[in-house]
């Protein structure tokens, strides 16, 4: 759902601006072609869809952040560290991380 919204939202914005007659410029110099005819009714419809999907995208992002917090704070199942490139913990490996890094295990 999140990925679908992340793709659909900018496309709807591009179509909305095209229908409104506004130029679509990316990075200050790249002009995108029109993907919708210039039409006031179509602009209004695309604007409504763009607004609704913006609220849906904010809701889905909030749900994802809430799930991360729930897994990290409440469940403590290290879901976030499995999703990121976190260093493996010494407890999980059963030996100090210094051994992995090439140091000795006597603290020196």
DSSP file (Angstrom, degrees, kcal/mol; ACC not computed):
  #  RESIDUE AA STRUCTURE BP1 BP2  ACC     N-H-->O    O-->H-N    N-H-->O    O-->H-N    TCO  KAPPA ALPHA  PHI   PSI    X-CA   Y-CA   Z-CA
    1    1 A X     >        0   0    0      0, 0.0     4,-2.3     0, 0.0     5,-0.2   0.000 360.0 360.0 360.0 -44.5    0.0    0.0    0.0
    2    2 A X  H  >  +     0   0    0      1,-0.2     4,-2.4     2,-0.2     5,-0.2   0.936 360.0  46.4 -61.2 -46.8    2.8    2.4    0.9
    3    3 A X  H  > S+     0   0    0      1,-0.2     4,-1.5     2,-0.2    -1,-0.2   0.883 110.5  53.1 -66.0 -37.9    4.7    1.8   -2.3
    4    4 A X  H  > S+     0   0    0      1,-0.2     4,-2.7     2,-0.2    -1,-0.2   0.915 111.7  46.0 -62.4 -42.3    1.5    2.2   -4.4
    5    5 A X  H  X S+     0   0    0     -4,-2.3     4,-2.5     1,-0.2     5,-0.2   0.885 108.7  55.7 -67.6 -38.2    0.8    5.5   -2.8
    6    6 A X  H  X S+     0   0    0     -4,-2.4     4,-0.5    -5,-0.2    -1,-0.2   0.791 115.8  38.1 -66.4 -26.6    4.4    6.7   -3.2
    7    7 A X  H  X S+     0   0    0     -4,-1.5     4,-1.2    -5,-0.2    -2,-0.2   0.870 118.5  47.2 -86.3 -42.8    4.1    6.0   -6.9
    8    8 A X  H  X S+     0   0    0     -4,-2.7     4,-2.7    -5,-0.2     5,-0.2   0.872 102.2  62.8 -70.0 -39.1    0.6    7.2   -7.5
    9    9 A X  H  X S+     0   0    0     -4,-2.5     4,-2.2     1,-0.2    -1,-0.2   0.921 106.2  41.7 -59.4 -50.6    0.7   10.5   -5.6
   10   10 A X  H  X S+     0   0    0     -4,-0.5     4,-2.4    -5,-0.2    -1,-0.2   0.874 114.0  53.6 -66.4 -33.4    3.4   12.2   -7.8
   11   11 A X  H  X S+     0   0    0     -4,-1.2     4,-2.5     2,-0.2    -2,-0.2   0.912 109.5  48.0 -65.3 -40.6    1.7   10.9  -10.9
   12   12 A X  H  X S+     0   0    0     -4,-2.7     4,-2.8     2,-0.2    -2,-0.2   0.900 111.4  50.9 -64.6 -39.7   -1.6   12.4   -9.8
   13   13 A X  H  X S+     0   0    0     -4,-2.2     4,-2.5    -5,-0.2    -2,-0.2   0.902 110.5  49.1 -63.1 -40.5    0.1   15.7   -9.0
   14   14 A X  H  X S+     0   0    0     -4,-2.4     4,-2.1     2,-0.2    21,-0.3   0.924 113.8  45.5 -63.8 -45.8    1.7   15.7  -12.5
   15   15 A X  H  X S+     0   0    0     -4,-2.5     4,-2.6     2,-0.2    -2,-0.2   0.893 111.8  53.1 -64.7 -39.5   -1.6   15.0  -14.2
   16   16 A X  H  X S+     0   0    0     -4,-2.8     4,-1.7     2,-0.2    -2,-0.2   0.935 110.7  45.6 -62.5 -46.9   -3.3   17.6  -12.0
   17   17 A X  H  X>S+     0   0    0     -4,-2.5     5,-1.8     1,-0.2     4,-0.6   0.878 112.3  52.3 -65.0 -36.4   -0.9   20.3  -12.9
   18   18 A X  H ><5S+     0   0    0     -4,-2.1     3,-0.9     1,-0.2    -2,-0.2   0.921 109.9  48.0 -63.4 -43.5   -1.1   19.3  -16.6
   19   19 A X  H 3<5S+     0   0    0     -4,-2.6    20,-1.3     1,-0.2    24,-0.3   0.798 110.4  53.0 -67.8 -28.1   -4.9   19.6  -16.5
   20   20 A X  H 3<5S-     0   0    0     -4,-1.7    -1,-0.2    -5,-0.2    -2,-0.2   0.559 114.5-116.7 -83.3  -8.3   -4.6   23.0  -14.8
   21   21 A X  T <<5 +     0   0    0     -3,-0.9     2,-0.3    -4,-0.6    -3,-0.2   0.494  68.6 137.0  88.4   2.9   -2.3   24.3  -17.5
   22   22 A X      < -     0   0    0     -5,-1.8    -1,-0.3    -6,-0.2     2,-0.2  -0.605  57.6-114.3 -84.3 142.9    0.7   24.8  -15.2
   23   23 A X        -     0   0    0     -2,-0.3     2,-0.7    -3,-0.1    10,-0.1  -0.508  21.8-137.9 -73.6 144.9    4.1   23.8  -16.4
   24   24 A X  E     -A   32   0A   0      8,-0.6     8,-3.1    -2,-0.2     2,-0.5  -0.918  25.1-178.6-107.1 113.4    5.7   20.9  -14.5
   25   25 A X  E     -A   31   0A   0     -2,-0.7     2,-0.4     6,-0.2     6,-0.2  -0.951   9.3-160.7-117.7 128.1    9.4   21.6  -13.8
   26   26 A X  E >> S-A   30   0A   0      4,-3.3     4,-2.3    -2,-0.5     3,-1.4  -0.904  74.1  -2.6-110.3 135.7   11.7   19.2  -12.0
   27   27 A X  T 34 S-     0   0    0     -2,-0.4    -1,-0.2     1,-0.3     0, 0.0   0.753 120.4 -73.0  57.7  27.5   15.0   20.2  -10.4
   28   28 A X  T 34 S+     0   0    0     -3,-0.2    -1,-0.3     2,-0.2     3,-0.1   0.281 129.9  41.6  79.2 -11.8   14.6   23.7  -11.6
   29   29 A X  T <4 S+     0   0    0     -3,-1.4     2,-0.7     1,-0.1    -2,-0.2   0.581  82.6  90.9-141.1 -18.6   15.3   23.0  -15.3
   30   30 A X  E  <  -A   26   0A   0     -4,-2.3    -4,-3.3     1,-0.0     2,-0.5  -0.765  58.1-155.7 -91.9 114.6   13.7   19.8  -16.6
   31   31 A X  E     -A   25   0A   0     -2,-0.7     2,-0.3    -6,-0.2    -6,-0.2  -0.782   8.0-146.1 -91.1 126.2   10.2   20.5  -18.0
   32   32 A X  E     -A   24   0A   0     -8,-3.1    -8,-0.6    -2,-0.5     3,-0.1  -0.653  20.8-112.5 -88.1 146.3    8.0   17.4  -18.0
   33   33 A X        -     0   0    0     -2,-0.3     2,-0.2     1,-0.1   -15,-0.1  -0.306  38.9 -91.4 -72.5 161.3    5.5   17.0  -20.9
   34   34 A X        -     0   0    0      1,-0.1    -1,-0.1   -16,-0.1   -19,-0.1  -0.519  35.5-177.3 -71.6 138.3    1.7   17.2  -20.3
   35   35 A X        +     0   0    0    -21,-0.3     2,-0.3    -2,-0.2    -1,-0.1   0.343  68.8  44.0-116.3   2.8    0.1   13.9  -19.5
   36   36 A X  S    S-     0   0    0    -22,-0.2    -1,-0.1   -21,-0.1     2,-0.1  -0.992  88.9-103.7-143.3 149.1   -3.5   15.2  -19.3
   37   37 A X        -     0   0    0     -2,-0.3     2,-0.8     1,-0.1   -16,-0.1  -0.371  44.9 -98.0 -69.9 153.3   -5.5   17.6  -21.4
   38   38 A X        +     0   0    0    -18,-0.1     2,-0.3   -17,-0.1   -19,-0.2  -0.621  67.2 144.5 -73.7 107.9   -6.1   21.1  -20.1
   39   39 A X     >  -     0   0    0    -20,-1.3     4,-2.3    -2,-0.8     5,-0.1  -0.962  47.6-146.8-153.4 126.9   -9.6   20.9  -18.6
   40   40 A X  H  > S+     0   0    0     -2,-0.3     4,-2.2     2,-0.2     5,-0.1   0.880 101.8  49.1 -65.2 -39.8  -11.0   22.6  -15.5
   41   41 A X  H  > S+     0   0    0      2,-0.2     4,-2.4     1,-0.2    -1,-0.2   0.915 112.4  47.7 -66.6 -42.2  -13.3   19.7  -14.5
   42   42 A X  H  > S+     0   0    0      2,-0.2     4,-2.9     1,-0.2     5,-0.2   0.898 110.2  53.3 -64.8 -39.4  -10.5   17.2  -14.9
   43   43 A X  H  X S+     0   0    0     -4,-2.3     4,-2.4   -24,-0.3    -2,-0.2   0.934 109.5  48.2 -59.2 -46.3   -8.2   19.5  -12.8
   44   44 A X  H  X S+     0   0    0     -4,-2.2     4,-2.2     2,-0.2    -2,-0.2   0.920 113.2  47.6 -61.6 -44.5  -10.8   19.6  -10.0
   45   45 A X  H  X S+     0   0    0     -4,-2.4     4,-2.3     1,-0.2    -2,-0.2   0.926 113.7  46.6 -63.4 -45.5  -11.3   15.8  -10.1
   46   46 A X  H  X S+     0   0    0     -4,-2.9     4,-2.7     1,-0.2    -1,-0.2   0.857 110.2  54.3 -66.2 -34.1   -7.5   15.2  -10.0
   47   47 A X  H  X S+     0   0    0     -4,-2.4     4,-2.2    -5,-0.2    -1,-0.2   0.912 108.8  48.2 -65.3 -41.4   -7.1   17.7   -7.2
   48   48 A X  H  X S+     0   0    0     -4,-2.2     4,-2.5     2,-0.2    -2,-0.2   0.930 113.7  46.8 -63.4 -45.1   -9.7   15.9   -5.1
   49   49 A X  H  X S+     0   0    0     -4,-2.3     4,-2.6     1,-0.2     5,-0.2   0.906 111.4  51.8 -62.8 -41.6   -8.0   12.5   -5.8
   50   50 A X  H  X S+     0   0    0     -4,-2.7     4,-1.6     1,-0.2    -1,-0.2   0.896 111.2  47.6 -62.6 -40.9   -4.6   14.0   -5.0
   51   51 A X  H  X S+     0   0    0     -4,-2.2     4,-1.9     2,-0.2    -2,-0.2   0.920 112.1  48.6 -66.7 -44.5   -5.9   15.4   -1.7
   52   52 A X  H  X S+     0   0    0     -4,-2.5     4,-2.2     1,-0.2    -2,-0.2   0.922 112.3  48.4 -62.9 -44.1   -7.5   12.2   -0.6
   53   53 A X  H  X S+     0   0    0     -4,-2.6     4,-2.7     1,-0.2    -1,-0.2   0.809 106.0  58.7 -68.0 -27.9   -4.4   10.2   -1.5
   54   54 A X  H  X S+     0   0    0     -4,-1.6     4,-2.3     2,-0.2    -1,-0.2   0.929 108.6  44.6 -64.5 -43.9   -2.3   12.7    0.5
   55   55 A X  H  X S+     0   0    0     -4,-1.9     4,-2.2     2,-0.2    -2,-0.2   0.894 113.5  50.9 -65.7 -38.8   -4.4   11.9    3.6
   56   56 A X  H  X S+     0   0    0     -4,-2.2     4,-2.5     2,-0.2    -2,-0.2   0.910 110.0  50.0 -63.9 -41.4   -4.1    8.2    2.9
   57   57 A X  H  X S+     0   0    0     -4,-2.7     4,-2.4     1,-0.2    -2,-0.2   0.913 110.5  49.1 -64.3 -43.0   -0.3    8.5    2.5
   58   58 A X  H  X S+     0   0    0     -4,-2.3     4,-2.3     2,-0.2    -1,-0.2   0.888 112.0  50.0 -62.7 -38.4    0.0   10.3    5.8
   59   59 A X  H  X S+     0   0    0     -4,-2.2     4,-2.2     2,-0.2    -2,-0.2   0.917 111.3  47.4 -66.0 -43.8   -2.2    7.7    7.5
   60   60 A X  H  X S+     0   0    0     -4,-2.5     4,-2.2     2,-0.2    -2,-0.2   0.896 112.4  49.6 -66.5 -39.8   -0.1    4.8    6.1
   61   61 A X  H  X S+     0   0    0     -4,-2.4     4,-2.5     2,-0.2     5,-0.2   0.924 111.1  49.6 -63.9 -43.4    3.1    6.5    7.1
   62   62 A X  H  X S+     0   0    0     -4,-2.3     4,-2.5     1,-0.2    -2,-0.2   0.887 110.3  51.1 -62.1 -38.5    1.7    7.1   10.6
   63   63 A X  H  X S+     0   0    0     -4,-2.2     4,-2.2     2,-0.2    -1,-0.2   0.900 110.4  48.9 -65.4 -40.2    0.7    3.4   10.8
   64   64 A X  H  X S+     0   0    0     -4,-2.2     4,-2.1     2,-0.2    -2,-0.2   0.919 112.2  47.5 -65.8 -43.1    4.2    2.3    9.8
   65   65 A X  H  X S+     0   0    0     -4,-2.5     4,-2.4     1,-0.2    -2,-0.2   0.908 111.7  51.4 -63.9 -41.0    5.9    4.5   12.4
   66   66 A X  H  X S+     0   0    0     -4,-2.5     4,-2.6     1,-0.2    -2,-0.2   0.891 108.9  50.9 -62.3 -39.4    3.4    3.2   15.0
   67   67 A X  H  X S+     0   0    0     -4,-2.2     4,-2.5     2,-0.2    -1,-0.2   0.890 109.3  50.7 -66.0 -38.5    4.3   -0.3   14.1
   68   68 A X  H  X S+     0   0    0     -4,-2.1     4,-2.4     2,-0.2     5,-0.2   0.933 112.3  46.6 -62.8 -45.4    8.0    0.4   14.4
   69   69 A X  H  X>S+     0   0    0     -4,-2.4     4,-3.2     2,-0.2     5,-0.7   0.916 112.2  50.6 -63.2 -43.0    7.5    1.9   17.8
   70   70 A X  I  X>S+     0   0    0     -4,-2.6     5,-2.4     1,-0.2     4,-1.0   0.916 113.8  44.2 -62.2 -43.4    5.3   -1.0   18.9
   71   71 A X  I  <>S+     0   0    0     -4,-2.5     6,-1.4     3,-0.2     5,-0.8   0.875 119.9  41.9 -69.2 -36.1    7.9   -3.5   17.8
   72   72 A X  I  <5S+     0   0    0     -4,-2.4    -2,-0.2    -5,-0.2    -3,-0.2   0.925 128.3  24.2 -77.9 -45.4   10.8   -1.6   19.3
   73   73 A X  I  <5S+     0   0    0     -4,-3.2    -3,-0.2    -5,-0.2    -2,-0.1   0.913 132.4  28.0 -90.3 -47.3    9.3   -0.5   22.7
   74   74 A X  I  <<S+     0   0    0     -4,-1.0    -3,-0.2    -5,-0.7    -4,-0.1   0.960 131.1  28.1 -84.8 -54.8    6.5   -3.0   23.5
   75   75 A X  I   <S-     0   0    0     -5,-2.4    -4,-0.2     1,-0.0    -3,-0.2   0.774  80.1-157.3 -81.8 -26.6    7.4   -6.3   21.8
   76   76 A X      < +     0   0    0     -5,-0.8    -4,-0.2    -6,-0.4    -5,-0.1   0.873  42.4 141.3  50.2  43.8   11.2   -5.7   21.9
   77   77 A X        -     0   0    0     -6,-1.4    -1,-0.1     0, 0.0    -5,-0.1   0.250  66.8-119.4 -99.0  12.8   11.7   -8.2   19.1
   78   78 A X     >  +     0   0    0     -7,-0.4     4,-1.5    -6,-0.2     5,-0.2   0.794  61.2 149.6  55.4  33.4   14.5   -6.2   17.4
   79   79 A X  H  >  +     0   0    0     -8,-0.2     4,-1.5     1,-0.2     5,-0.2   0.908  68.5  52.3 -60.6 -42.6   12.4   -5.8   14.2
   80   80 A X  H  > S+     0   0    0      1,-0.2     4,-1.5     2,-0.2    -1,-0.2   0.895 107.6  50.5 -65.0 -40.2   14.0   -2.4   13.4
   81   81 A X  H  4>S+     0   0    0      1,-0.2     5,-0.7     2,-0.2    -1,-0.2   0.813 109.6  51.8 -69.4 -27.2   17.5   -3.8   13.7
   82   82 A X  H  <5S+     0   0    0     -4,-1.5    -1,-0.2     1,-0.2    -2,-0.2   0.788 110.7  48.4 -75.6 -26.6   16.6   -6.6   11.3
   83   83 A X  H  <5S+     0   0    0     -4,-1.5    -2,-0.2    -5,-0.2    -1,-0.2   0.740 112.9  52.6 -83.4 -24.0   15.2   -4.2    8.8
   84   84 A X  T  <5S-     0   0    0     -4,-1.5     2,-0.5    -5,-0.2     0, 0.0  -0.426  97.4 -99.7-104.1-179.8   18.2   -1.9    8.9
   85   85 A X  T   5 +     0   0    0     -2,-0.1    -3,-0.1     3,-0.0    -4,-0.1  -0.277  62.9 159.5 -94.4  47.1   21.9   -2.5    8.4
   86   86 A X      < -     0   0    0     -5,-0.7     2,-0.1    -2,-0.5     3,-0.1  -0.338  47.8-101.4 -70.0 150.7   22.6   -2.5   12.2
   87   87 A X        -     0   0    0      1,-0.1    -1,-0.1    -2,-0.0     2,-0.1  -0.445  44.9-100.7 -66.9 144.3   25.7   -4.1   13.6
   88   88 A X        -     0   0    0     -2,-0.1     2,-0.1     1,-0.1    -1,-0.1  -0.441  41.2-115.7 -66.2 140.7   25.1   -7.6   15.0
   89   89 A X     >  -     0   0    0      1,-0.1     4,-1.7    -2,-0.1     5,-0.2  -0.472  10.5-128.9 -79.4 150.3   24.8   -7.5   18.8
   90   90 A X  H  >>S+     0   0    0      1,-0.2     4,-1.9     2,-0.2     5,-0.9   0.859 108.3  56.6 -65.1 -36.0   27.4   -9.3   20.9
   91   91 A X  H  45S+     0   0    0      1,-0.2    -1,-0.2     2,-0.2     5,-0.0   0.906 107.4  47.6 -63.5 -41.4   24.7  -11.0   22.9
   92   92 A X  H  45S+     0   0    0      1,-0.2    -1,-0.2     2,-0.1    -2,-0.2   0.862 115.2  45.5 -69.1 -34.7   23.2  -12.5   19.8
   93   93 A X  H  <5S-     0   0    0     -4,-1.7    -1,-0.2     2,-0.2    -2,-0.2   0.739 103.7-131.2 -79.7 -23.0   26.5  -13.7   18.5
   94   94 A X  T  <5S+     0   0    0     -4,-1.9     2,-0.3     1,-0.2    -3,-0.2   0.568  78.5  70.1  83.3   8.8   27.6  -15.1   21.9
   95   95 A X  S   <S-     0   0    0     -5,-0.9    -2,-0.2     0, 0.0    -1,-0.2  -0.978  92.7 -81.7-150.9 160.2   31.0  -13.4   21.8
   96   96 A X    >>  -     0   0    0     -2,-0.3     3,-0.9     1,-0.1     4,-0.7  -0.249  31.9-126.5 -64.4 151.1   32.3   -9.8   22.1
   97   97 A X  H 3> S+     0   0    0      1,-0.2     4,-2.0     2,-0.2     3,-0.2   0.721 103.4  74.7 -69.0 -20.9   32.3   -7.6   19.0
   98   98 A X  H 3>>S+     0   0    0      1,-0.2     5,-2.6     2,-0.2     4,-0.7   0.837  90.3  57.7 -62.0 -30.8   36.0   -6.9   19.5
   99   99 A X  H X45S+     0   0    0     -3,-0.9     3,-0.7     1,-0.2    -1,-0.2   0.915 107.1  47.1 -64.6 -41.6   36.8  -10.4   18.2
  100  100 A X  H 3<5S+     0   0    0     -4,-0.7    -2,-0.2     1,-0.2    -1,-0.2   0.891 111.2  51.5 -65.6 -39.2   34.9   -9.6   15.0
  101  101 A X  H 3<5S-     0   0    0     -4,-2.0    -1,-0.2     1,-0.1    -2,-0.2   0.566 122.9-104.8 -77.2  -7.6   36.8   -6.3   14.7
  102  102 A X  T <<5S+     0   0    0     -4,-0.7    -3,-0.2    -3,-0.7    -2,-0.1   0.437  79.3 125.3 101.2  -0.3   40.1   -8.1   15.1
  103  103 A X      < -     0   0    0     -5,-2.6    -1,-0.3    -6,-0.2     2,-0.1  -0.284  64.3 -96.1 -84.0 174.5   40.9   -7.0   18.7
  104  104 A X        -     0   0    0      1,-0.1     3,-0.5    -3,-0.1    -1,-0.1  -0.457  20.4-129.9 -87.5 166.7   41.6   -9.3   21.6
  105  105 A X  S    S+     0   0    0      1,-0.2    -1,-0.1    -2,-0.1    -6,-0.1   0.390  94.0  78.9 -96.1   2.9   39.0  -10.5   24.1
  106  106 A X  S    S-     0   0    0      0, 0.0    -1,-0.2     0, 0.0    -2,-0.0   0.355 110.4-106.0 -93.8   5.6   41.1   -9.6   27.2
  107  107 A X              0   0    0     -3,-0.5    -2,-0.1     1,-0.0    -4,-0.0   0.588 360.0 360.0  87.2   9.5   40.2   -5.9   27.0
  108  108 A X              0   0    0      0, 0.0    -3,-0.1     0, 0.0    -1,-0.0   0.393 360.0 360.0-110.6 360.0   43.6   -4.8   25.8
